[in-house]
Amino acid sequence: MREIKFRAWDKKNKVMLGAGLAGKIKLPQHDFREEDVTFMQYTGLEDKNGVEIYEGDVVERVVEFSVAVGELLGLKHTKEVGVIKWDFNRWVVKDWGFVPGHWEVIGNIYENPELLGTN
């Protein structure tokens, strides 16, 4: 059975509030309004380093592919970066399927928007 946990982004104070079981996140009691936070659900998955993956996490993987140059064949590496989201009843990165063992969490969309080139 998958553990149901959430973390929350405090929009007003611009801090990530720690993960906790559903309904158990410790939120600031002063000036708290539901519209001041964004909740992110735990996917139940871990990255290649054992880090828990949450909705809104920015993940990266290195992709190897063969390249032919004349008669020589070599390997080339490239990095792919994307955001974890829920889409059509599954967790995805962009529109790709998601294989957790191949990805690494490198940040999240709120604390590290520069990782996506949007800042």
PyMOL commands that set and color helices and strands:
alter all, ss='L'
color gray80, all
select helices_A, chain A and resi 34-36+100-102+113-116
alter helices_A, ss='H'
color red, helices_A
select strands_A, chain A and resi 5-10+15-21+37-46+52-54+57-69+72-87+90-93+104-108
alter strands_A, ss='S'
color yellow, strands_A
deselect
rebuild
show_as cartoon
